[in-house]
Amino acid sequence: MKDELDKLTNENYQIDMTGLPENSKYQADDNNNNFVIHVKHRTAPAIGSRAIREKISYVYVDQNGVEHTIHDDYITDAADRVVFIQHGTLDLVTDTYTWQHDWTSTTGKFVRITSPEIQGYVVQPGMEAVPAQEVAIDGENGDKISVVNDQLGGKIAQTNTDHQVQTWVISYKIYYNAAPQSTKVTYVDDDEQGKEIRSNEITGHTFDTVATGIANPDSTKYDLVDSDNLPDEIVFSTTGYPKITVHLKHKHTQVNRSVTYDRTINFVDETGKQMADPEKQTLTFNQTGDKDLATGTIKWVPVDSQSFEKVAAKNIAGYTSDKQAISAETVMPSDGDFSENHTENLKITYKADPQTVKVVYVDDDNNGSQIGNTQTVSGVTDETVSTNISNPDSTKYEIVDADKLPETVTLKPNDETVIMVHLKHKLADTSRILKTTRTIVYVNEQGKQMADPVNQTLIFTQTGKKDLVTGEITWDPDYTQSLTWKAVTSPQIAGYTPDLTKVDEQTETVKDADFTKGHDQMVVVTYSANDQSANVVYVDDDNHGATIDSGTITGKTDQTVPTNVVNPDDTKYELVPGYETEITFGPDKHPEVIVHVRHKKENVTRTKDVTLTVTFELPDGTQVKKTATINFIQNGVKDLATGETTWQGDYQESSKFATITAPEVPGYHPTSTAGGQVITVNTNNWDKDLDLNQVITYEADPSNQPDIPITPSEPVSPENQPDQNTPSPKLEPTTPATPDDKPAKPTTNDKPNKGKPHVQGFEEHGHQANRVTQPHGEAQGHARRVVQPNVEQQAQGKLPQTGEKETQTGLLGLAVVGLSSLLALLGVKKKEHK
């Protein structure tokens, strides 16, 4: 039995021994020896997969439609495959699978494959890459593979049919066209070290047969080298075609040239005038050469030299040559000399000999004496020169018979001619003048000039004759002349009055005898200054410039006087600096002198007391009153001219009443706390009555109960306080105004109070009012005078009368209550003093 079970186990059966006895004996009866053993097939988890790859072929189609593979195929590697998996169970006995068909994939798509660059080919448009294709799986057994939105039409094929692992391939073909190809044909000059003459490009596509078009670029200049070996056409391969070099050589031809050298010898004077016939000499050179038709350069065959003969100077009478001869000259033309014929002009220059002629000037009016030095006219032989005869001083002399004197003379060798020039003295009309002036000046009484002076000039003229050589003058002895100065009106000068309104005309006579004497005159017109005045006006700058006083300043034109400005009322005003302290009168009335004043001001304060009156209504019907006072101070500025005071506009202060101790009554307690109200005072409510009244009542203490805290009464706004004549058991609370964030500085005796309140009150003590000061409890920290409650007892209520006994009992009760109150007050006083 055990062997059978082991065999089943080895065959992947799972044995179920449930229900079988652990020990059993075979019975004689076979019917009792039957046992049923249940077995199950063993199973194992299984994973089925579908692996898909891409195969990409790269193809070129030739002109005949034949496809050619031009690159290795691309096969997706294992890492980039698209793999779908499903889960299932493997029956280890039957070796069969049961699948769940729960296909999943980690990627679901291929990576993008860019088409490779293949030399000699270019990929067709639209096939630059196989995009990242998304793969879908379908069918119960996963036997349907498709590409989502396949743009390139891939072909799908299964490569194996295994039930667990299947592989599929999606095949694509990427088509390429023949790529553009080109090569270069370069023409080079072998006679110029391979210099490039020109080049052109041959274009086509891979595998194209193209004509080269090689030809001689210029047959007039070049010959092709090895033309039989140059290709007429080429075929482009995938790598193109090698560059083609065409070699050229230059064409040549024979040429001739000649050049002539001419030399002329001239015989001239210094001006270039020919003095004898010239002599001409000629040399001719002929030369052959080889011409390069490509560069235009020529190689010439050298020629032999030739020579000009020597030429001697000629003898010319009266002249001297600068050289004895022109030397012989050998000529050897250079390559550049053949470009043109050469002509050379040489000369032998002759210089004429020096010659002179004398010119002498004589004074006929001075016995023929010579004037100046003898002049020499210089030149050379055969030269015609100017005699340069001129008046030695045309301002003094005249030439006698000037038209008969030669202007030029031709010089000859050894010429001793003397030219005589006769002169006589010049006489000229002349005159002399006499200027005589009448000057009118305009001054004030101090001699200061008031206007520009007037100058009147008379000009007298006398004629005569002057010898221009000796300078002597003869004047007209009968000369007499009279002239008149015109009348002149004195100018009007504003602010002044002249002593002469006009200077009259006047006649002046001059004769030959007194012509050189002085005749000038001066007239003085004196101006007196006119009286002047000006007003001084005092204006109030703080009252829109209103006039408060005035005065008058007197003087004369151009006089400087003090303004004598004084304060019209120094108890009310102060002068504004900048007023004129002196003025100078002009010709017209001087403008008003404006003196600005402003009001004097002083700092002032005012106080306001706000009083809290607390009425304690005792259980016996009597009343006790206590009061507390807060003192507020506001700053202001008083105008001493108008008497008006301007109070601090942004003033606002708050303060709080201290808590007032209620009288103690045995068996009773007050219903609320007295005091503690916050008072806010500002400019708007300063003149209002802000006093407060508070009524405090009592109620009986509960028996055998602990003390119950008393709730303090809430503050009362001054605006909402109850009528002072009507008792109120409880005040309505209001929100107190918030004081300034910054505490004010404490005031001193010598500075105005900054408006901080003081709390004042009176403390009951033996019916005497004692003033005490307590610090305020708020953050402002200012000391305020606090007057503790003033106690008044008023018998405003009486107990009901029930006969004499009741009256006595009431009086006794009243006395007891009064004594208790007094003791309570004394206790409070003692407590406050601690």
C-alpha positions in Angstrom: 0.0 0.0 0.0 2.7 2.5 0.9 4.5 1.9 -2.5 1.3 2.7 -4.3 0.9 5.9 -2.3 4.5 6.9 -2.9 4.0 6.3 -6.6 0.9 8.5 -6.7 2.8 11.2 -4.9 5.7 11.0 -7.4 3.2 11.4 -10.1 2.0 14.7 -8.6 -1.1 13.5 -6.9 -2.1 14.9 -3.6 -3.4 12.1 -1.2 -6.2 12.9 1.2 -6.1 10.4 4.2 -9.0 12.1 6.0 -11.4 9.5 7.5 -9.1 6.6 7.4 -8.1 4.8 10.7 -4.7 5.2 11.9 -4.2 1.4 12.5 -6.3 -1.3 10.9 -6.1 -5.1 10.6 -7.1 -7.1 7.7 -10.3 -9.0 8.4 -11.1 -12.4 7.2 -14.1 -10.9 5.6 -12.9 -9.1 2.5 -15.8 -6.8 2.6 -14.4 -5.2 5.6 -11.0 -4.7 4.0 -12.1 -2.0 1.5 -10.8 1.5 2.0 -11.4 4.6 -0.2 -8.5 7.0 -0.6 -9.2 10.3 -2.3 -6.5 11.9 -4.4 -6.2 15.3 -6.1 -4.1 16.7 -8.9 -1.3 18.9 -7.7 -1.2 22.4 -9.4 1.3 25.2 -9.8 0.9 28.9 -10.6 1.7 29.6 -14.3 2.4 32.7 -16.3 1.6 32.9 -20.0 3.2 35.5 -22.2 3.0 37.0 -25.7 6.3 38.7 -26.7 6.1 41.0 -29.7 9.2 42.4 -31.6 9.6 44.8 -34.5 11.6 43.9 -37.6 12.6 46.9 -39.8 14.1 46.4 -43.3 15.8 49.3 -45.2 15.3 49.0 -48.9 16.2 50.8 -52.2 14.1 50.2 -55.3 16.0 50.7 -58.6 14.7 51.9 -61.9 13.6 48.4 -62.8 11.5 48.1 -59.6 13.9 45.7 -58.0 14.3 46.0 -54.2 17.8 46.1 -52.7 18.5 45.7 -49.0 20.9 48.6 -48.2 21.3 48.2 -44.4 21.1 45.5 -41.8 17.6 44.8 -40.5 16.6 46.2 -37.1 15.3 43.6 -34.6 13.9 44.7 -31.3 16.2 43.5 -28.5 14.8 41.7 -25.5 14.8 44.8 -23.3 12.6 46.8 -25.7 10.1 44.0 -26.6 6.4 44.5 -25.8 5.4 41.6 -23.5 1.8 40.8 -22.4 1.4 38.3 -19.5 -1.6 36.4 -18.1 -2.0 34.3 -15.0 -3.1 30.7 -14.8 -2.7 27.3 -13.2 -0.7 24.3 -14.4 -2.2 20.8 -13.7 1.0 18.9 -12.8 -0.7 15.6 -13.5 -2.2 16.3 -16.9 0.3 19.0 -17.8 -2.5 21.2 -19.0 -3.0 24.9 -18.3 -6.0 26.8 -17.1 -5.7 30.6 -18.0 -7.4 33.7 -16.5 -7.1 35.8 -19.6 -6.1 38.8 -17.5 -3.6 40.2 -20.0 -1.4 43.1 -18.8 1.8 44.8 -20.1 4.3 47.0 -18.4 4.9 49.2 -21.5 2.4 48.4 -24.2 4.4 50.2 -26.9 7.7 50.0 -28.7 10.3 52.7 -28.6 10.7 55.1 -31.5 13.3 53.9 -34.1 14.9 56.6 -36.2 15.7 55.6 -39.7 19.5 55.4 -40.1 21.5 57.7 -42.4 22.8 55.5 -45.3 25.6 56.8 -47.5 24.3 57.4 -51.0 20.7 57.2 -50.0 18.0 59.4 -48.5 15.0 58.1 -46.7 11.6 58.8 -48.3 9.4 61.5 -46.8 7.2 60.1 -44.0 9.6 57.3 -43.2 12.1 59.2 -41.1 11.3 56.9 -38.2 9.1 54.1 -37.0 7.1 55.8 -34.3 6.5 54.4 -30.8 3.8 52.0 -31.9 1.2 50.9 -29.3 0.4 47.2 -29.4 -3.0 45.7 -28.5 -3.9 42.1 -27.6 -7.3 40.5 -28.1 -8.9 37.1 -28.3 -9.6 34.7 -25.5 -6.3 33.0 -26.0 -4.4 36.2 -26.8 -3.9 35.1 -30.3 -4.9 38.4 -31.9 -2.1 41.0 -32.0 -2.6 44.4 -33.6 -1.0 47.8 -33.8 -3.1 50.8 -32.7 -3.2 53.4 -35.5 -0.4 51.8 -37.5 0.9 54.6 -39.8 3.4 52.4 -41.7 1.3 49.3 -42.4 3.4 46.7 -40.6 2.9 43.0 -41.2 2.2 40.9 -38.1 3.3 37.2 -38.0 3.4 34.6 -35.2 6.7 32.9 -35.0 5.8 30.1 -32.6 2.5 28.5 -31.3 3.4 27.4 -27.7 0.4 27.7 -25.4 2.4 29.3 -22.7 5.0 31.5 -24.4 4.2 32.8 -27.9 6.3 35.3 -30.0 5.1 37.6 -32.7 7.0 39.8 -35.2 5.7 43.1 -36.8 7.7 43.8 -40.0 8.2 47.2 -41.7 10.0 48.3 -44.8 11.6 51.7 -44.9 12.2 52.9 -48.4 15.1 55.0 -49.5 15.7 57.1 -52.6 19.1 57.6 -54.4 20.8 60.6 -52.7 21.9 63.7 -54.6 25.6 63.4 -55.6 28.1 65.9 -57.0 31.7 66.2 -57.9 34.0 69.1 -58.9 35.9 69.7 -62.2 38.9 72.0 -61.6 41.0 73.5 -64.4 44.6 74.1 -63.3 47.5 76.0 -65.0 50.5 73.7 -65.1 52.7 76.7 -66.1 51.6 78.6 -62.9 52.3 75.9 -60.3 48.9 74.4 -60.7 47.0 77.6 -60.1 43.2 77.1 -60.5 41.8 78.8 -63.6 38.2 77.9 -63.0 35.9 75.1 -61.7 32.4 73.8 -62.1 30.2 71.2 -60.4 28.7 68.1 -61.9 25.5 67.0 -60.1 23.2 63.9 -60.2 22.1 61.0 -58.0 23.6 57.7 -56.9 24.0 55.4 -59.9 23.4 58.2 -62.4 25.5 58.4 -65.6 26.3 62.1 -66.2 28.3 63.9 -68.9 31.4 65.8 -67.6 31.3 68.6 -70.3 35.1 69.0 -70.0 36.4 71.6 -72.6 39.2 74.1 -73.2 38.2 77.2 -71.1 40.0 79.5 -73.6 41.6 78.0 -76.7 43.3 81.4 -77.6 45.4 81.1 -74.4 45.6 77.4 -73.4 46.1 73.8 -74.7 44.7 70.8 -72.9 47.2 68.3 -71.4 46.5 64.6 -72.1 43.0 65.4 -73.4 42.6 61.8 -74.6 42.6 60.6 -71.0 39.8 63.0 -69.8 36.4 61.3 -69.2 33.4 62.3 -71.3 30.9 61.0 -68.7 31.0 59.5 -65.1 28.7 57.2 -63.0 28.0 58.2 -59.4 28.4 55.5 -56.8 27.1 55.6 -53.2 30.2 57.6 -52.3 29.9 60.0 -55.2 32.7 60.4 -57.7 36.3 61.6 -57.2 37.2 65.2 -58.1 38.4 65.7 -61.7 41.4 67.8 -62.4 42.0 69.2 -66.0 45.6 70.3 -66.7 46.3 73.3 -69.0 49.5 74.7 -70.5 50.0 78.2 -72.1 50.1 79.0 -75.8 53.1 81.0 -77.2 53.9 83.2 -80.3 56.9 85.3 -81.6 56.7 89.2 -81.5 59.0 92.1 -82.5 59.5 95.7 -81.3 61.7 98.8 -81.9 62.6 102.0 -80.1 64.2 105.3 -81.2 66.3 107.6 -79.1 66.6 111.3 -80.3 69.0 113.8 -78.8 68.8 117.5 -79.7 71.5 120.1 -78.7 70.1 123.7 -78.4 72.1 126.9 -78.0 69.9 129.4 -76.0 70.2 132.4 -73.8 68.8 132.4 -70.3 65.3 133.2 -71.5 65.3 130.2 -73.9 65.8 132.2 -77.1 67.8 130.3 -79.7 71.2 131.8 -80.2 72.3 129.4 -83.0 70.9 126.5 -85.0 70.3 123.2 -83.0 72.1 119.9 -83.7 70.0 116.6 -83.8 71.3 113.0 -83.2 69.3 109.7 -83.6 69.8 106.0 -82.4 67.4 103.1 -83.5 67.1 99.6 -81.7 65.1 96.5 -83.1 64.3 93.5 -80.7 62.5 90.1 -81.0 60.7 88.1 -78.3 58.5 85.1 -77.2 54.9 86.0 -76.0 53.0 83.8 -73.5 49.3 84.2 -74.8 47.9 83.2 -71.4 49.7 85.8 -69.3 50.6 88.3 -72.0 54.2 88.2 -70.8 57.1 88.4 -73.3 60.7 87.2 -73.1 62.8 89.5 -75.2 66.2 88.8 -76.9 68.9 91.3 -75.6 70.1 94.0 -78.0 73.6 95.7 -78.4 74.3 99.3 -77.0 74.8 102.4 -79.2 76.4 105.9 -78.5 75.7 109.6 -79.2 78.8 111.7 -80.4 80.2 114.7 -78.5 78.9 118.2 -79.5 81.1 121.3 -78.8 79.7 124.8 -77.7 79.6 127.6 -80.3 81.2 131.0 -80.0 78.6 133.8 -79.9 79.8 137.4 -79.6 78.8 139.2 -76.4 77.8 136.1 -74.5 79.4 133.5 -72.3 78.3 129.7 -72.5 77.7 127.7 -69.3 79.6 124.7 -70.6 82.2 123.9 -73.3 80.5 120.8 -74.8 77.8 118.1 -74.5 79.6 114.8 -73.8 79.2 111.6 -75.8 76.5 109.2 -74.4 76.1 105.4 -74.6 72.5 104.0 -74.6 71.5 100.5 -73.6 67.7 100.2 -73.6 66.1 98.3 -70.7 63.0 96.1 -71.1 60.8 99.0 -70.0 62.4 101.5 -72.4 60.8 99.8 -75.5 57.3 101.0 -74.4 57.8 104.4 -76.1 60.3 106.4 -78.2 62.7 108.6 -76.2 63.4 112.3 -77.0 66.1 114.2 -75.1 66.6 118.0 -75.4 69.9 119.2 -74.1 71.1 122.8 -74.1 74.1 125.0 -73.8 73.0 128.3 -72.2 74.6 131.6 -72.9 74.6 134.4 -70.4 74.7 138.1 -71.6 77.4 140.4 -70.2 76.3 143.2 -67.6 75.7 146.8 -68.9 74.7 150.2 -67.1 73.2 153.7 -67.8 73.2 156.6 -65.3 70.2 158.9 -64.3 70.7 162.3 -62.4 67.9 164.5 -60.8 68.5 168.3 -60.5 66.5 171.1 -58.7 65.9 174.0 -61.0 64.4 176.1 -58.1 67.6 175.6 -56.2 70.2 176.6 -58.7 70.3 173.2 -60.4 71.6 171.3 -57.3 71.4 167.5 -57.5 68.6 165.9 -55.7 69.5 162.6 -54.2 72.1 160.1 -55.4 72.8 159.2 -59.1 70.7 156.3 -60.2 72.1 153.4 -62.2 70.0 151.5 -64.7 71.5 148.0 -64.9 71.0 145.1 -67.3 72.8 142.9 -69.8 73.8 143.2 -73.5 70.9 143.6 -75.9 68.5 144.0 -73.0 65.9 146.8 -73.2 65.3 148.0 -69.6 63.1 150.7 -68.1 64.9 153.9 -67.2 62.7 154.0 -64.1 62.6 157.8 -64.3 60.1 159.0 -61.7 59.4 161.9 -59.5 61.7 161.4 -56.5 58.9 162.9 -54.3 55.7 163.7 -56.1 54.3 165.4 -53.0 57.1 168.0 -53.3 58.3 168.2 -56.9 57.2 168.4 -60.5 59.3 167.0 -63.4 60.0 169.6 -66.1 59.3 168.3 -69.7 58.5 164.9 -68.4 57.1 163.8 -71.8 60.5 164.2 -73.4 62.3 161.8 -71.1 62.9 158.2 -72.4 60.9 155.4 -70.7 63.3 152.6 -71.8 66.9 152.1 -73.0 68.6 149.2 -74.8 71.9 148.4 -73.2 75.0 148.0 -75.4 78.5 147.0 -74.5 80.5 149.9 -72.9 77.5 152.4 -73.0 78.3 155.6 -70.9 75.0 157.5 -71.6 73.8 159.9 -68.7 70.1 161.0 -68.6 69.4 164.4 -66.8 66.0 164.9 -65.1 65.0 168.5 -64.2 62.6 169.2 -61.2 60.8 172.3 -59.7 59.0 172.8 -56.3 55.3 172.1 -55.9 52.9 174.7 -54.3 49.6 173.6 -52.7 46.6 175.4 -51.4 46.2 174.8 -47.7 44.0 176.0 -44.8 43.8 175.9 -41.1 40.8 175.6 -38.8 40.0 176.9 -35.4 37.5 175.0 -33.3 36.0 176.9 -30.5 33.5 175.3 -28.1 30.7 176.5 -25.8 30.0 173.8 -23.1 26.8 173.9 -21.2 26.8 171.7 -18.0 23.8 170.8 -15.8 24.5 170.2 -12.1 22.6 170.2 -8.8 23.4 172.5 -5.9 26.2 170.1 -4.8 27.8 170.1 -8.2 26.7 166.6 -9.2 26.0 166.2 -12.9 22.3 166.0 -13.6 22.3 165.6 -17.4 24.8 165.1 -20.2 26.6 168.3 -21.0 25.9 170.0 -24.4 29.0 170.8 -26.5 28.5 173.5 -29.2 31.4 173.8 -31.7 32.2 176.7 -34.2 34.7 175.9 -36.9 36.7 178.9 -38.4 38.7 178.2 -41.6 41.7 180.4 -43.1 43.4 179.7 -46.5 47.1 180.0 -47.6 49.9 178.6 -49.9 52.4 175.9 -48.9 55.8 175.2 -50.5 55.8 171.4 -50.4 59.6 171.1 -50.5 60.4 173.6 -47.7 57.1 173.4 -45.9 56.7 177.2 -45.6 53.1 178.5 -45.6 51.9 182.0 -46.4 48.4 182.8 -44.8 45.8 185.3 -46.1 46.4 188.5 -44.1 42.9 190.0 -44.8 41.1 187.0 -43.2 37.9 187.8 -41.0 35.0 185.4 -40.1 32.0 185.5 -37.7 29.9 182.5 -36.5 27.0 182.1 -34.0 26.2 179.5 -31.2 22.5 178.6 -31.2 20.2 178.9 -28.2 19.8 175.7 -26.1 16.8 174.9 -23.9 17.7 173.3 -20.5 16.5 169.7 -20.2 13.6 168.9 -17.9 14.8 166.6 -15.0 12.0 165.0 -13.0 12.1 166.2 -9.4 14.4 169.2 -10.1 14.0 172.9 -11.2 16.8 174.7 -13.3 18.0 178.3 -12.6 18.1 178.8 -16.5 15.4 177.5 -18.6 17.4 178.4 -21.8 21.0 179.4 -22.7 20.7 182.2 -25.4 22.5 182.3 -28.8 25.9 184.1 -29.1 28.1 185.4 -32.0 31.9 185.0 -32.1 34.3 186.8 -34.6 37.9 185.7 -35.4 40.6 187.6 -37.5 44.0 186.7 -38.7 45.8 188.4 -35.8 43.9 186.4 -33.1 43.3 183.2 -35.0 45.6 181.2 -32.7 44.1 182.6 -29.4 41.6 180.6 -27.2 37.9 181.2 -27.7 36.2 178.4 -25.7 33.4 179.2 -23.2 31.5 177.3 -20.4 27.9 177.9 -19.1 26.6 176.3 -15.8 22.9 175.5 -15.3 22.1 174.7 -11.6 19.1 172.4 -10.6 17.4 172.6 -7.2 15.8 169.4 -5.8 12.0 169.4 -5.3 10.2 168.5 -2.0 9.1 164.8 -1.7 7.0 162.6 0.8 5.9 159.0 1.3 3.4 157.2 3.5 4.3 154.5 6.0 1.4 151.9 6.4 1.3 149.2 9.0 -0.7 146.1 7.9 -1.9 143.2 10.0 -0.8 139.9 8.4 -3.1 138.0 10.8 -6.1 140.0 9.8 -5.9 139.8 6.0 -3.6 142.7 5.7 -5.9 145.3 7.4 -4.3 148.7 8.0 -3.8 149.4 11.7 -1.7 152.6 11.6 0.1 155.0 9.2 2.5 157.9 9.0 4.4 160.2 6.6 8.1 160.6 5.7 9.3 163.9 4.1 12.5 164.8 2.1 13.7 165.9 -1.3 14.4 164.2 -4.6 17.3 161.7 -4.4 17.6 162.2 -0.6 17.9 159.1 1.6 16.0 159.4 4.8 15.2 156.9 7.7 11.7 155.4 7.8 11.5 155.6 11.6 9.4 152.5 11.8 8.0 151.8 15.4 5.7 149.1 16.7 2.2 150.7 16.9 1.3 148.6 20.0 4.0 146.3 21.4 1.5 144.8 23.8 -0.4 143.3 20.9 1.8 143.2 17.9 5.3 142.3 16.8 7.0 143.6 13.7 7.7 141.2 10.9 11.4 141.4 9.9 12.2 142.7 6.4 10.7 146.2 6.4 12.6 149.1 5.0 14.7 151.1 7.5 15.5 153.9 5.0 14.3 155.0 1.6 15.7 157.2 -1.2 13.2 159.6 -2.8 13.0 159.4 -6.6 11.7 162.1 -8.9 8.1 161.1 -8.4 6.2 160.2 -5.2 7.8 157.2 -3.4 5.6 154.1 -3.1 4.1 153.4 0.3 6.4 151.8 2.8 4.5 148.7 3.9 5.4 147.4 7.4 3.9 144.0 8.3 2.9 143.2 11.8 1.6 140.0 13.3 -0.3 139.3 16.5 1.5 138.5 19.7 0.5 135.2 21.3 0.9 133.4 24.6 0.3 129.9 25.8 -2.7 129.5 28.2 -4.4 126.6 29.9 -7.9 125.9 31.2 -9.2 123.3 33.6 -12.4 121.3 33.9 -13.6 119.4 36.9 -15.9 116.3 36.4 -17.5 115.2 39.7 -19.0 111.9 40.6 -21.6 112.0 43.3 -22.4 108.7 44.9 -25.5 108.5 47.1 -25.6 105.5 49.4 -29.3 104.7 50.5 -28.9 103.0 53.8 -31.4 100.3 54.9 -32.9 102.7 57.5 -33.8 105.2 54.8 -31.0 107.6 55.4 -28.6 108.7 52.7 -24.8 109.1 52.8 -23.2 111.1 49.9 -19.6 110.8 48.8 -18.0 112.8 45.9 -14.9 112.4 43.7 -13.5 114.9 41.2 -11.2 114.4 38.1 -9.4 117.6 37.0 -8.7 117.9 33.2 -6.3 120.5 31.8 -6.2 121.7 28.1 -3.6 123.8 26.5 -4.3 126.8 24.1 -2.9 129.8 22.4 -4.2 133.3 23.1 -4.1 136.0 20.5 -3.2 139.2 22.4 -4.5 141.4 19.7 -8.0 139.9 19.4 -8.2 138.3 22.8 -9.3 135.1 21.2 -8.0 131.7 22.4 -7.5 128.7 20.2 -7.7 125.5 22.2 -5.8 122.3 21.3 -8.0 120.9 18.5 -6.9 117.2 18.9 -7.2 117.2 22.6 -8.7 114.0 24.2 -8.0 112.6 27.6 -9.5 109.8 29.6 -9.4 109.1 33.3 -11.1 106.7 35.7 -12.7 107.4 39.1 -11.3 105.5 41.9 -13.5 102.9 43.7 -15.4 104.6 46.6 -15.8 102.6 49.8 -19.4 102.1 50.8 -20.4 102.6 54.4 -20.6 99.3 56.3 -24.1 98.3 57.7 -24.2 95.1 59.8 -26.4 92.5 58.1 -26.4 94.4 54.8 -24.2 94.8 51.8 -24.3 97.3 48.9 -25.8 96.0 45.6 -23.0 97.4 43.5 -19.5 99.1 43.6 -19.3 102.8 43.8 -16.9 104.6 41.4 -14.7 103.2 38.6 -16.3 105.0 35.7 -14.1 106.2 32.9 -14.5 109.8 31.8 -13.3 110.9 28.3 -13.0 114.7 27.7 -12.2 116.3 24.3 -12.7 119.6 22.7 -16.2 118.8 21.5 -17.6 118.0 25.0 -15.4 120.4 27.1 -18.3 122.9 27.7 -20.8 120.1 28.5 -21.8 119.1 32.0 -20.1 115.7 32.4 -20.8 115.3 36.1 -22.1 111.8 37.2 -24.6 110.7 39.9 -24.6 107.2 41.2 -27.1 105.7 43.7 -26.0 102.6 45.7 -28.7 100.6 47.6 -28.3 97.8 50.2 -29.8 94.4 50.5 -29.9 92.0 53.5 -27.2 89.4 53.8 -28.4 85.8 53.2 -28.3 83.8 56.5 -25.6 81.2 57.0 -24.2 81.8 53.6 -20.6 82.8 52.7 -20.0 86.2 51.5 -21.1 86.7 47.9 -18.8 88.9 45.8 -20.2 92.2 44.8 -20.3 92.8 41.1 -18.9 96.3 40.5 -21.1 98.7 38.6 -20.3 99.4 35.0 -19.0 102.8 33.9 -21.4 105.4 32.8 -20.9 107.6 29.8 -21.2 111.3 30.6 -23.6 111.8 27.7 -26.0 109.1 29.0 -25.8 110.0 32.7 -29.2 110.0 34.5 -30.8 113.2 35.8 -29.0 114.4 38.8 -32.3 114.9 40.8 -33.5 111.3 40.1 -31.8 108.5 42.1 -30.8 105.5 40.0 -30.1 102.1 41.4 -27.8 101.2 38.6 -26.0 103.2 35.8 -26.1 102.1 32.2 -22.5 101.1 31.0 -20.9 102.7 28.0 -17.6 102.0 26.3 -14.9 104.5 27.5 -12.8 106.2 24.9 -9.4 104.7 24.3 -6.6 107.0 25.6 -3.5 107.8 23.6 -1.1 104.9 23.0 1.8 107.0 24.2 1.9 108.3 27.8 2.2 112.1 28.0 5.1 113.6 29.8 4.4 115.1 33.2 4.0 118.8 33.4 6.4 121.1 35.2 5.8 124.5 36.8 7.5 126.4 34.1 5.8 124.7 31.1 2.1 124.6 30.0 0.2 121.6 31.2 -0.2 119.0 28.4 -3.9 118.5 29.2 -3.7 115.4 31.4 -6.5 115.0 34.0 -6.2 115.0 37.8 -8.6 113.1 40.0 -9.7 115.0 43.0 -11.9 114.1 46.0 -12.5 114.5 49.7 -12.1 111.8 52.4 -14.5 111.8 55.3 -12.6 112.1 58.6 -14.2 113.7 61.5 -16.2 116.0 59.2 -13.0 117.6 58.0 -12.1 117.7 54.2 -8.6 116.5 53.7 -7.1 116.7 50.1 -5.0 113.7 49.2 -3.3 112.7 46.0 -3.4 109.1 44.7 -1.7 107.7 41.5 -4.0 106.8 38.7 -4.3 103.1 38.1 -4.1 103.2 34.2 -1.0 103.0 31.9 -0.7 106.7 31.6 1.1 106.9 35.0 0.2 110.5 35.7 -0.4 111.6 39.3 -4.0 112.8 39.8 -5.6 114.4 42.8 -8.2 112.1 44.2 -10.7 113.3 46.7 -12.2 110.5 48.6 -15.9 110.5 49.1 -17.4 113.3 51.1 -20.0 111.7 53.4 -23.3 113.4 53.9 -26.1 111.9 56.0 -29.5 113.1 55.1 -32.5 112.0 57.0 -34.5 111.8 53.8 -36.6 108.9 55.0 -38.3 108.0 58.4 -39.4 104.8 59.8 -43.2 104.4 60.2 -44.5 105.7 63.6 -46.2 103.1 65.8 -46.4 105.0 69.0 -43.8 106.4 71.3 -42.3 103.1 72.0 -41.9 102.6 68.3 -40.5 106.1 68.0 -37.9 105.5 70.7 -37.1 102.2 69.2 -36.7 103.8 65.8 -34.5 106.5 67.3 -32.4 103.8 69.1 -32.2 101.9 65.8 -31.1 105.0 64.0 -28.4 105.7 66.6 -27.2 102.1 66.3 -27.1 102.4 62.6 -25.3 105.7 62.8 -22.8 104.3 65.3 -22.2 101.3 63.0 -21.6 103.5 60.1 -19.2 105.6 62.0 -17.3 102.6 63.2 -17.3 101.2 59.6 -16.0 104.5 58.3 -13.3 104.6 60.9 -12.4 101.0 60.0 -12.2 102.0 56.3 -10.1 105.0 57.2 -7.8 102.9 59.2 -7.6 100.4 56.4 -6.8 103.0 53.8 -4.0 104.5 56.0 -2.3 101.2 56.2 
